[in-house]
């Protein structure tokens, strides 16, 4: 796992390359500076095959629609159910393997 303090820092990490290869970004939607939706869109423009899961405390239809329209692979509500997160990661790993 790698952590970034902001969306801008996350994009910098991705630009530099991360080993082992990154398979999933978990991003909150509401962040100071660049929003998670902006991070989603920029990362999908540059790395279209990279999975991005959006996390929010506000699971309204507009937020869900914006995330999915931006290319989000998944949408998680706060508080995060870690068994759901674990399953999401396992599913993505399996999809990459086969």
ABEGO torsion letter per residue (X at the ends): XBBBABAAAAAAAAAAEBOBBBABBBBBABBBEBBAAAAAAAAAAABAABBBBBBBABABAAAAAAAAAAGBABBBBOBBBAAAAAAAAAAAAAAAAX
